Amino acid sequence: MKIGKVVGAVWATRKAQCLQGQTFLVVESEGAQVVAADQVGAGVGDRVLLATGTVASRFCMEAPVDAAVVGILDPEGRHVSP
């Protein structure tokens, strides 16, 4: 997993059937930007957890994605112990 920041969104006027209803965000991580399928309702400015590769496509029900937003990080950076 990687940590990134949502910097924008991407809209597709047409897309594959398996991607219907899917939201895509532009996430900046490690100095690069990647388009990620949003699974948690993140928005511009949010710090997020980013799953990549095979894990991302499995998380998105086997859709052909390379990255998926799977968590929104606490904006205060707080750590909660179990």
SEFIZA-3560 file (N, C-alpha, C; in Angstrom, 3 decimals):
REM SEFIZA-3560
<numar><xx>0.830</xx><yy>-1.185</yy><zz>0.000</zz><atom>N</atom></numar>
<numar><xx>0.000</xx><yy>0.000</yy><zz>0.000</zz><atom>CA</atom></numar>
<numar><xx>0.867</xx><yy>1.239</yy><zz>0.000</zz><atom>C</atom></numar>
<numar><xx>0.280</xx><yy>2.296</yy><zz>-0.516</zz><atom>N</atom></numar>
<numar><xx>0.959</xx><yy>3.583</yy><zz>-0.561</zz><atom>CA</atom></numar>
<numar><xx>0.041</xx><yy>4.635</yy><zz>0.050</zz><atom>C</atom></numar>
<numar><xx>0.632</xx><yy>5.754</yy><zz>0.442</zz><atom>N</atom></numar>
<numar><xx>-0.137</xx><yy>6.909</yy><zz>0.908</zz><atom>CA</atom></numar>
<numar><xx>-0.082</xx><yy>7.954</yy><zz>-0.190</zz><atom>C</atom></numar>
<numar><xx>-1.212</xx><yy>8.565</yy><zz>-0.473</zz><atom>N</atom></numar>
<numar><xx>-1.265</xx><yy>9.587</yy><zz>-1.508</zz><atom>CA</atom></numar>
<numar><xx>-2.250</xx><yy>10.681</yy><zz>-1.145</zz><atom>C</atom></numar>
<numar><xx>-2.341</xx><yy>11.669</yy><zz>-2.029</zz><atom>N</atom></numar>
<numar><xx>-3.273</xx><yy>12.775</yy><zz>-1.837</zz><atom>CA</atom></numar>
<numar><xx>-4.095</xx><yy>12.928</yy><zz>-3.113</zz><atom>C</atom></numar>
<numar><xx>-5.413</xx><yy>13.026</yy><zz>-2.946</zz><atom>N</atom></numar>
<numar><xx>-6.299</xx><yy>13.193</yy><zz>-4.089</zz><atom>CA</atom></numar>
<numar><xx>-6.145</xx><yy>14.612</yy><zz>-4.616</zz><atom>C</atom></numar>
<numar><xx>-5.817</xx><yy>14.738</yy><zz>-5.911</zz><atom>N</atom></numar>
<numar><xx>-5.592</xx><yy>16.053</yy><zz>-6.509</zz><atom>CA</atom></numar>
<numar><xx>-6.586</xx><yy>16.371</yy><zz>-7.624</zz><atom>C</atom></numar>
<numar><xx>-7.459</xx><yy>15.419</yy><zz>-7.937</zz><atom>N</atom></numar>
<numar><xx>-8.429</xx><yy>15.677</yy><zz>-8.995</zz><atom>CA</atom></numar>
<numar><xx>-9.297</xx><yy>14.455</yy><zz>-9.251</zz><atom>C</atom></numar>
<numar><xx>-10.142</xx><yy>14.575</yy><zz>-10.244</zz><atom>N</atom></numar>
<numar><xx>-11.030</xx><yy>13.482</yy><zz>-10.629</zz><atom>CA</atom></numar>
<numar><xx>-11.007</xx><yy>13.327</yy><zz>-12.143</zz><atom>C</atom></numar>
<numar><xx>-11.412</xx><yy>12.157</yy><zz>-12.611</zz><atom>N</atom></numar>
<numar><xx>-11.466</xx><yy>11.867</yy><zz>-14.042</zz><atom>CA</atom></numar>
<numar><xx>-12.882</xx><yy>11.398</yy><zz>-14.353</zz><atom>C</atom></numar>
<numar><xx>-13.460</xx><yy>11.943</yy><zz>-15.425</zz><atom>N</atom></numar>
<numar><xx>-14.790</xx><yy>11.525</yy><zz>-15.868</zz><atom>CA</atom></numar>
<numar><xx>-14.646</xx><yy>10.855</yy><zz>-17.219</zz><atom>C</atom></numar>
<numar><xx>-15.351</xx><yy>9.757</yy><zz>-17.398</zz><atom>N</atom></numar>
<numar><xx>-15.348</xx><yy>9.049</yy><zz>-18.684</zz><atom>CA</atom></numar>
<numar><xx>-16.763</xx><yy>9.069</yy><zz>-19.247</zz><atom>C</atom></numar>
<numar><xx>-16.899</xx><yy>9.516</yy><zz>-20.485</zz><atom>N</atom></numar>
<numar><xx>-18.228</xx><yy>9.537</yy><zz>-21.100</zz><atom>CA</atom></numar>
<numar><xx>-18.654</xx><yy>8.142</yy><zz>-21.524</zz><atom>C</atom></numar>
<numar><xx>-17.680</xx><yy>7.285</yy><zz>-21.785</zz><atom>N</atom></numar>
<numar><xx>-17.943</xx><yy>5.882</yy><zz>-22.109</zz><atom>CA</atom></numar>
<numar><xx>-16.887</xx><yy>5.042</yy><zz>-21.418</zz><atom>C</atom></numar>
<numar><xx>-17.307</xx><yy>3.903</yy><zz>-20.912</zz><atom>N</atom></numar>
<numar><xx>-16.340</xx><yy>3.002</yy><zz>-20.286</zz><atom>CA</atom></numar>
<numar><xx>-16.861</xx><yy>1.572</yy><zz>-20.343</zz><atom>C</atom></numar>
<numar><xx>-15.962</xx><yy>0.627</yy><zz>-20.116</zz><atom>N</atom></numar>
<numar><xx>-16.303</xx><yy>-0.789</yy><zz>-20.155</zz><atom>CA</atom></numar>
<numar><xx>-17.415</xx><yy>-1.086</yy><zz>-19.160</zz><atom>C</atom></numar>
<numar><xx>-18.237</xx><yy>-2.067</yy><zz>-19.478</zz><atom>N</atom></numar>
<numar><xx>-19.373</xx><yy>-2.432</yy><zz>-18.631</zz><atom>CA</atom></numar>
<numar><xx>-18.948</xx><yy>-2.702</yy><zz>-17.191</zz><atom>C</atom></numar>
<numar><xx>-17.795</xx><yy>-3.354</yy><zz>-16.995</zz><atom>N</atom></numar>
<numar><xx>-17.340</xx><yy>-3.684</yy><zz>-15.640</zz><atom>CA</atom></numar>
<numar><xx>-16.936</xx><yy>-2.452</yy><zz>-14.833</zz><atom>C</atom></numar>
<numar><xx>-16.830</xx><yy>-1.293</yy><zz>-15.486</zz><atom>N</atom></numar>
<numar><xx>-16.459</xx><yy>-0.062</yy><zz>-14.783</zz><atom>CA</atom></numar>
<numar><xx>-17.643</xx><yy>0.889</yy><zz>-14.603</zz><atom>C</atom></numar>
<numar><xx>-18.837</xx><yy>0.487</yy><zz>-15.039</zz><atom>N</atom></numar>
<numar><xx>-20.019</xx><yy>1.335</yy><zz>-14.889</zz><atom>CA</atom></numar>
<numar><xx>-20.261</xx><yy>1.626</yy><zz>-13.405</zz><atom>C</atom></numar>
<numar><xx>-20.547</xx><yy>2.881</yy><zz>-13.102</zz><atom>N</atom></numar>
<numar><xx>-20.801</xx><yy>3.286</yy><zz>-11.723</zz><atom>CA</atom></numar>
<numar><xx>-19.548</xx><yy>3.528</yy><zz>-10.903</zz><atom>C</atom></numar>
<numar><xx>-18.392</xx><yy>3.309</yy><zz>-11.489</zz><atom>N</atom></numar>
<numar><xx>-17.127</xx><yy>3.476</yy><zz>-10.779</zz><atom>CA</atom></numar>
<numar><xx>-16.642</xx><yy>4.917</yy><zz>-10.881</zz><atom>C</atom></numar>
<numar><xx>-16.163</xx><yy>5.472</yy><zz>-9.769</zz><atom>N</atom></numar>
<numar><xx>-15.597</xx><yy>6.819</yy><zz>-9.730</zz><atom>CA</atom></numar>
<numar><xx>-14.079</xx><yy>6.710</yy><zz>-9.802</zz><atom>C</atom></numar>
<numar><xx>-13.458</xx><yy>7.611</yy><zz>-10.556</zz><atom>N</atom></numar>
<numar><xx>-12.003</xx><yy>7.614</yy><zz>-10.694</zz><atom>CA</atom></numar>
<numar><xx>-11.411</xx><yy>8.924</yy><zz>-10.179</zz><atom>C</atom></numar>
<numar><xx>-10.348</xx><yy>8.822</yy><zz>-9.407</zz><atom>N</atom></numar>
<numar><xx>-9.670</xx><yy>9.979</yy><zz>-8.839</zz><atom>CA</atom></numar>
<numar><xx>-8.212</xx><yy>10.011</yy><zz>-9.296</zz><atom>C</atom></numar>
<numar><xx>-7.663</xx><yy>11.218</yy><zz>-9.378</zz><atom>N</atom></numar>
<numar><xx>-6.234</xx><yy>11.373</yy><zz>-9.640</zz><atom>CA</atom></numar>
<numar><xx>-5.562</xx><yy>11.501</yy><zz>-8.276</zz><atom>C</atom></numar>
<numar><xx>-4.645</xx><yy>10.583</yy><zz>-8.005</zz><atom>N</atom></numar>
<numar><xx>-3.959</xx><yy>10.554</yy><zz>-6.713</zz><atom>CA</atom></numar>
<numar><xx>-2.473</xx><yy>10.761</yy><zz>-6.950</zz><atom>C</atom></numar>
<numar><xx>-1.887</xx><yy>11.679</yy><zz>-6.184</zz><atom>N</atom></numar>
<numar><xx>-0.448</xx><yy>11.926</yy><zz>-6.257</zz><atom>CA</atom></numar>
<numar><xx>0.221</xx><yy>11.150</yy><zz>-5.135</zz><atom>C</atom></numar>
<numar><xx>1.189</xx><yy>10.321</yy><zz>-5.520</zz><atom>N</atom></numar>
<numar><xx>1.922</xx><yy>9.503</yy><zz>-4.558</zz><atom>CA</atom></numar>
<numar><xx>3.346</xx><yy>9.324</yy><zz>-5.037</zz><atom>C</atom></numar>
<numar><xx>4.279</xx><yy>9.539</yy><zz>-4.160</zz><atom>N</atom></numar>
<numar><xx>5.706</xx><yy>9.368</yy><zz>-4.471</zz><atom>CA</atom></numar>
<numar><xx>6.129</xx><yy>10.175</yy><zz>-5.687</zz><atom>C</atom></numar>
<numar><xx>5.592</xx><yy>11.385</yy><zz>-5.823</zz><atom>N</atom></numar>
<numar><xx>5.982</xx><yy>12.280</yy><zz>-6.899</zz><atom>CA</atom></numar>
<numar><xx>5.347</xx><yy>11.993</yy><zz>-8.248</zz><atom>C</atom></numar>
<numar><xx>4.462</xx><yy>11.018</yy><zz>-8.306</zz><atom>N</atom></numar>
<numar><xx>3.794</xx><yy>10.680</yy><zz>-9.569</zz><atom>CA</atom></numar>
<numar><xx>2.282</xx><yy>10.723</yy><zz>-9.370</zz><atom>C</atom></numar>
<numar><xx>1.565</xx><yy>10.877</yy><zz>-10.475</zz><atom>N</atom></numar>
<numar><xx>0.109</xx><yy>10.867</yy><zz>-10.421</zz><atom>CA</atom></numar>
<numar><xx>-0.409</xx><yy>9.578</yy><zz>-11.040</zz><atom>C</atom></numar>
<numar><xx>-1.450</xx><yy>9.030</yy><zz>-10.427</zz><atom>N</atom></numar>
<numar><xx>-2.058</xx><yy>7.796</yy><zz>-10.905</zz><atom>CA</atom></numar>
<numar><xx>-3.574</xx><yy>7.956</yy><zz>-10.836</zz><atom>C</atom></numar>
<numar><xx>-4.273</xx><yy>7.330</yy><zz>-11.772</zz><atom>N</atom></numar>
<numar><xx>-5.733</xx><yy>7.302</yy><zz>-11.729</zz><atom>CA</atom></numar>
<numar><xx>-6.129</xx><yy>6.072</yy><zz>-10.929</zz><atom>C</atom></numar>
<numar><xx>-6.952</xx><yy>6.277</yy><zz>-9.905</zz><atom>N</atom></numar>
<numar><xx>-7.345</xx><yy>5.183</yy><zz>-9.021</zz><atom>CA</atom></numar>
<numar><xx>-8.866</xx><yy>5.086</yy><zz>-8.919</zz><atom>C</atom></numar>
<numar><xx>-9.358</xx><yy>3.857</yy><zz>-8.875</zz><atom>N</atom></numar>
<numar><xx>-10.779</xx><yy>3.623</yy><zz>-8.642</zz><atom>CA</atom></numar>
<numar><xx>-11.064</xx><yy>3.941</yy><zz>-7.172</zz><atom>C</atom></numar>
<numar><xx>-12.075</xx><yy>4.754</yy><zz>-6.937</zz><atom>N</atom></numar>
<numar><xx>-12.404</xx><yy>5.166</yy><zz>-5.567</zz><atom>CA</atom></numar>
<numar><xx>-13.408</xx><yy>4.200</yy><zz>-4.963</zz><atom>C</atom></numar>
<numar><xx>-13.030</xx><yy>3.549</yy><zz>-3.873</zz><atom>N</atom></numar>
<numar><xx>-13.908</xx><yy>2.584</yy><zz>-3.207</zz><atom>CA</atom></numar>
<numar><xx>-14.488</xx><yy>3.099</yy><zz>-1.903</zz><atom>C</atom></numar>
<numar><xx>-14.108</xx><yy>4.331</yy><zz>-1.498</zz><atom>N</atom></numar>
<numar><xx>-14.511</xx><yy>4.801</yy><zz>-0.168</zz><atom>CA</atom></numar>
<numar><xx>-15.123</xx><yy>6.201</yy><zz>-0.147</zz><atom>C</atom></numar>
<numar><xx>-15.297</xx><yy>6.833</yy><zz>-1.284</zz><atom>N</atom></numar>
<numar><xx>-15.906</xx><yy>8.161</yy><zz>-1.309</zz><atom>CA</atom></numar>
<numar><xx>-14.951</xx><yy>9.289</yy><zz>-0.965</zz><atom>C</atom></numar>
<numar><xx>-13.700</xx><yy>9.167</yy><zz>-1.349</zz><atom>N</atom></numar>
<numar><xx>-12.702</xx><yy>10.214</yy><zz>-1.088</zz><atom>CA</atom></numar>
<numar><xx>-12.955</xx><yy>11.423</yy><zz>-1.986</zz><atom>C</atom></numar>
<numar><xx>-12.368</xx><yy>12.549</yy><zz>-1.602</zz><atom>N</atom></numar>
<numar><xx>-12.514</xx><yy>13.764</yy><zz>-2.386</zz><atom>CA</atom></numar>
<numar><xx>-11.197</xx><yy>14.499</yy><zz>-2.514</zz><atom>C</atom></numar>
<numar><xx>-11.187</xx><yy>15.525</yy><zz>-3.337</zz><atom>N</atom></numar>
<numar><xx>-9.978</xx><yy>16.317</yy><zz>-3.558</zz><atom>CA</atom></numar>
<numar><xx>-9.473</xx><yy>16.858</yy><zz>-2.221</zz><atom>C</atom></numar>
<numar><xx>-8.172</xx><yy>16.690</yy><zz>-2.002</zz><atom>N</atom></numar>
<numar><xx>-7.540</xx><yy>17.159</yy><zz>-0.778</zz><atom>CA</atom></numar>
<numar><xx>-7.389</xx><yy>16.075</yy><zz>0.278</zz><atom>C</atom></numar>
<numar><xx>-8.122</xx><yy>14.973</yy><zz>0.159</zz><atom>N</atom></numar>
<numar><xx>-8.021</xx><yy>13.888</yy><zz>1.136</zz><atom>CA</atom></numar>
<numar><xx>-6.700</xx><yy>13.145</yy><zz>0.985</zz><atom>C</atom></numar>
<numar><xx>-6.124</xx><yy>12.764</yy><zz>2.134</zz><atom>N</atom></numar>
<numar><xx>-4.982</xx><yy>11.849</yy><zz>2.150</zz><atom>CA</atom></numar>
<numar><xx>-5.558</xx><yy>10.444</yy><zz>2.193</zz><atom>C</atom></numar>
<numar><xx>-5.057</xx><yy>9.570</yy><zz>1.331</zz><atom>N</atom></numar>
<numar><xx>-5.684</xx><yy>8.262</yy><zz>1.172</zz><atom>CA</atom></numar>
<numar><xx>-4.680</xx><yy>7.119</yy><zz>1.180</zz><atom>C</atom></numar>
<numar><xx>-5.200</xx><yy>5.912</yy><zz>1.443</zz><atom>N</atom></numar>
<numar><xx>-4.438</xx><yy>4.682</yy><zz>1.267</zz><atom>CA</atom></numar>
<numar><xx>-4.717</xx><yy>4.176</yy><zz>-0.128</zz><atom>C</atom></numar>
<numar><xx>-3.678</xx><yy>3.789</yy><zz>-0.815</zz><atom>N</atom></numar>
<numar><xx>-3.773</xx><yy>3.392</yy><zz>-2.207</zz><atom>CA</atom></numar>
<numar><xx>-3.254</xx><yy>1.968</yy><zz>-2.369</zz><atom>C</atom></numar>
<numar><xx>-4.121</xx><yy>1.071</yy><zz>-2.842</zz><atom>N</atom></numar>
<numar><xx>-3.704</xx><yy>-0.293</yy><zz>-3.171</zz><atom>CA</atom></numar>
<numar><xx>-3.386</xx><yy>-0.308</yy><zz>-4.662</zz><atom>C</atom></numar>
<numar><xx>-2.349</xx><yy>-1.032</yy><zz>-5.053</zz><atom>N</atom></numar>
<numar><xx>-1.956</xx><yy>-1.054</yy><zz>-6.459</zz><atom>CA</atom></numar>
<numar><xx>-1.777</xx><yy>-2.487</yy><zz>-6.947</zz><atom>C</atom></numar>
<numar><xx>-1.730</xx><yy>-2.626</yy><zz>-8.258</zz><atom>N</atom></numar>
<numar><xx>-1.478</xx><yy>-3.923</yy><zz>-8.870</zz><atom>CA</atom></numar>
<numar><xx>-2.641</xx><yy>-4.886</yy><zz>-8.756</zz><atom>C</atom></numar>
<numar><xx>-2.316</xx><yy>-6.165</yy><zz>-8.655</zz><atom>N</atom></numar>
<numar><xx>-3.319</xx><yy>-7.223</yy><zz>-8.604</zz><atom>CA</atom></numar>
<numar><xx>-4.279</xx><yy>-7.032</yy><zz>-7.440</zz><atom>C</atom></numar>
<numar><xx>-3.785</xx><yy>-6.575</yy><zz>-6.319</zz><atom>N</atom></numar>
<numar><xx>-4.643</xx><yy>-6.350</yy><zz>-5.150</zz><atom>CA</atom></numar>
<numar><xx>-5.743</xx><yy>-5.349</yy><zz>-5.486</zz><atom>C</atom></numar>
<numar><xx>-5.411</xx><yy>-4.291</yy><zz>-6.191</zz><atom>N</atom></numar>
<numar><xx>-6.406</xx><yy>-3.274</yy><zz>-6.551</zz><atom>CA</atom></numar>
<numar><xx>-7.488</xx><yy>-3.858</yy><zz>-7.447</zz><atom>C</atom></numar>
<numar><xx>-7.108</xx><yy>-4.652</yy><zz>-8.433</zz><atom>N</atom></numar>
<numar><xx>-8.115</xx><yy>-5.215</yy><zz>-9.337</zz><atom>CA</atom></numar>
<numar><xx>-8.999</xx><yy>-6.220</yy><zz>-8.617</zz><atom>C</atom></numar>
<numar><xx>-8.462</xx><yy>-6.968</yy><zz>-7.703</zz><atom>N</atom></numar>
<numar><xx>-9.283</xx><yy>-7.913</yy><zz>-6.928</zz><atom>CA</atom></numar>
<numar><xx>-10.235</xx><yy>-7.168</yy><zz>-6.006</zz><atom>C</atom></numar>
<numar><xx>-9.770</xx><yy>-6.081</yy><zz>-5.420</zz><atom>N</atom></numar>
<numar><xx>-10.608</xx><yy>-5.276</yy><zz>-4.523</zz><atom>CA</atom></numar>
<numar><xx>-11.782</xx><yy>-4.681</yy><zz>-5.289</zz><atom>C</atom></numar>
<numar><xx>-11.582</xx><yy>-4.410</yy><zz>-6.573</zz><atom>N</atom></numar>
<numar><xx>-12.617</xx><yy>-3.812</yy><zz>-7.413</zz><atom>CA</atom></numar>
<numar><xx>-13.369</xx><yy>-4.881</yy><zz>-8.208</zz><atom>C</atom></numar>
<numar><xx>-13.553</xx><yy>-6.057</yy><zz>-7.634</zz><atom>N</atom></numar>
<numar><xx>-14.301</xx><yy>-7.148</yy><zz>-8.256</zz><atom>CA</atom></numar>
<numar><xx>-13.730</xx><yy>-7.547</yy><zz>-9.612</zz><atom>C</atom></numar>
<numar><xx>-12.412</xx><yy>-7.694</yy><zz>-9.655</zz><atom>N</atom></numar>
<numar><xx>-11.720</xx><yy>-8.144</yy><zz>-10.858</zz><atom>CA</atom></numar>
<numar><xx>-11.813</xx><yy>-7.176</yy><zz>-12.037</zz><atom>C</atom></numar>
<numar><xx>-12.136</xx><yy>-5.908</yy><zz>-11.771</zz><atom>N</atom></numar>
<numar><xx>-12.152</xx><yy>-4.890</yy><zz>-12.832</zz><atom>CA</atom></numar>
<numar><xx>-10.709</xx><yy>-4.591</yy><zz>-13.236</zz><atom>C</atom></numar>
<numar><xx>-10.486</xx><yy>-4.175</yy><zz>-14.479</zz><atom>N</atom></numar>
<numar><xx>-9.128</xx><yy>-3.919</yy><zz>-14.961</zz><atom>CA</atom></numar>
<numar><xx>-8.580</xx><yy>-2.575</yy><zz>-14.471</zz><atom>C</atom></numar>
<numar><xx>-8.265</xx><yy>-2.493</yy><zz>-13.167</zz><atom>N</atom></numar>
<numar><xx>-7.706</xx><yy>-1.261</yy><zz>-12.610</zz><atom>CA</atom></numar>
<numar><xx>-6.317</xx><yy>-1.551</yy><zz>-12.049</zz><atom>C</atom></numar>
<numar><xx>-5.458</xx><yy>-0.537</yy><zz>-12.074</zz><atom>N</atom></numar>
<numar><xx>-4.098</xx><yy>-0.667</yy><zz>-11.550</zz><atom>CA</atom></numar>
<numar><xx>-3.962</xx><yy>-0.095</yy><zz>-10.143</zz><atom>C</atom></numar>
<numar><xx>-4.938</xx><yy>0.729</yy><zz>-9.724</zz><atom>N</atom></numar>
<numar><xx>-4.874</xx><yy>1.349</yy><zz>-8.402</zz><atom>CA</atom></numar>
<numar><xx>-6.289</xx><yy>1.564</yy><zz>-7.868</zz><atom>C</atom></numar>
<numar><xx>-6.427</xx><yy>1.460</yy><zz>-6.539</zz><atom>N</atom></numar>
<numar><xx>-7.721</xx><yy>1.679</yy><zz>-5.902</zz><atom>CA</atom></numar>
<numar><xx>-7.520</xx><yy>2.410</yy><zz>-4.581</zz><atom>C</atom></numar>
<numar><xx>-8.351</xx><yy>3.416</yy><zz>-4.337</zz><atom>N</atom></numar>
<numar><xx>-8.361</xx><yy>4.101</yy><zz>-3.047</zz><atom>CA</atom></numar>
<numar><xx>-9.164</xx><yy>3.216</yy><zz>-2.103</zz><atom>C</atom></numar>
<numar><xx>-8.514</xx><yy>2.752</yy><zz>-1.016</zz><atom>N</atom></numar>
<numar><xx>-9.163</xx><yy>1.822</yy><zz>-0.101</zz><atom>CA</atom></numar>
<numar><xx>-9.337</xx><yy>2.383</yy><zz>1.306</zz><atom>C</atom></numar>
<numar><xx>-8.874</xx><yy>3.611</yy><zz>1.539</zz><atom>N</atom></numar>
<numar><xx>-9.042</xx><yy>4.230</yy><zz>2.851</zz><atom>CA</atom></numar>
<numar><xx>-8.759</xx><yy>5.715</yy><zz>2.803</zz><atom>C</atom></numar>
<numar><xx>-9.425</xx><yy>6.443</yy><zz>3.689</zz><atom>N</atom></numar>
<numar><xx>-9.161</xx><yy>7.876</yy><zz>3.859</zz><atom>CA</atom></numar>
<numar><xx>-8.460</xx><yy>8.030</yy><zz>5.203</zz><atom>C</atom></numar>
<numar><xx>-7.326</xx><yy>8.699</yy><zz>5.199</zz><atom>N</atom></numar>
<numar><xx>-6.550</xx><yy>8.865</yy><zz>6.425</zz><atom>CA</atom></numar>
<numar><xx>-7.097</xx><yy>9.999</yy><zz>7.273</zz><atom>C</atom></numar>
<numar><xx>-6.929</xx><yy>9.862</yy><zz>8.566</zz><atom>N</atom></numar>
<numar><xx>-7.358</xx><yy>10.875</yy><zz>9.530</zz><atom>CA</atom></numar>
<numar><xx>-6.606</xx><yy>12.169</yy><zz>9.248</zz><atom>C</atom></numar>
<numar><xx>-7.324</xx><yy>13.274</yy><zz>9.014</zz><atom>N</atom></numar>
<numar><xx>-6.642</xx><yy>14.539</yy><zz>8.678</zz><atom>CA</atom></numar>
<numar><xx>-5.772</xx><yy>15.066</yy><zz>9.809</zz><atom>C</atom></numar>
<numar><xx>-6.042</xx><yy>14.644</yy><zz>11.040</zz><atom>N</atom></numar>
<numar><xx>-5.234</xx><yy>15.088</yy><zz>12.184</zz><atom>CA</atom></numar>
<numar><xx>-3.993</xx><yy>14.231</yy><zz>12.384</zz><atom>C</atom></numar>
<numar><xx>-3.909</xx><yy>13.121</yy><zz>11.640</zz><atom>N</atom></numar>
<numar><xx>-2.749</xx><yy>12.249</yy><zz>11.778</zz><atom>CA</atom></numar>
<numar><xx>-2.716</xx><yy>11.499</yy><zz>13.083</zz><atom>C</atom></numar>
<numar><xx>-3.876</xx><yy>11.364</yy><zz>13.732</zz><atom>N</atom></numar>
<numar><xx>-3.954</xx><yy>10.672</yy><zz>15.016</zz><atom>CA</atom></numar>
<numar><xx>-3.764</xx><yy>9.183</yy><zz>14.831</zz><atom>C</atom></numar>
<numar><xx>-3.214</xx><yy>8.543</yy><zz>15.847</zz><atom>N</atom></numar>
<numar><xx>-3.053</xx><yy>7.107</yy><zz>15.849</zz><atom>CA</atom></numar>
<numar><xx>-3.909</xx><yy>6.549</yy><zz>16.975</zz><atom>C</atom></numar>
<numar><xx>-4.734</xx><yy>5.584</yy><zz>16.670</zz><atom>N</atom></numar>
<numar><xx>-5.585</xx><yy>4.984</yy><zz>17.677</zz><atom>CA</atom></numar>
<numar><xx>-5.096</xx><yy>3.565</yy><zz>17.912</zz><atom>C</atom></numar>
<numar><xx>-4.733</xx><yy>3.253</yy><zz>19.138</zz><atom>N</atom></numar>
<numar><xx>-4.259</xx><yy>1.910</yy><zz>19.469</zz><atom>CA</atom></numar>
<numar><xx>-5.459</xx><yy>0.987</yy><zz>19.638</zz><atom>C</atom></numar>
<numar><xx>-5.287</xx><yy>-0.289</yy><zz>19.254</zz><atom>N</atom></numar>
<numar><xx>-6.383</xx><yy>-1.252</yy><zz>19.421</zz><atom>CA</atom></numar>
<numar><xx>-6.637</xx><yy>-1.575</yy><zz>20.871</zz><atom>C</atom></numar>
//
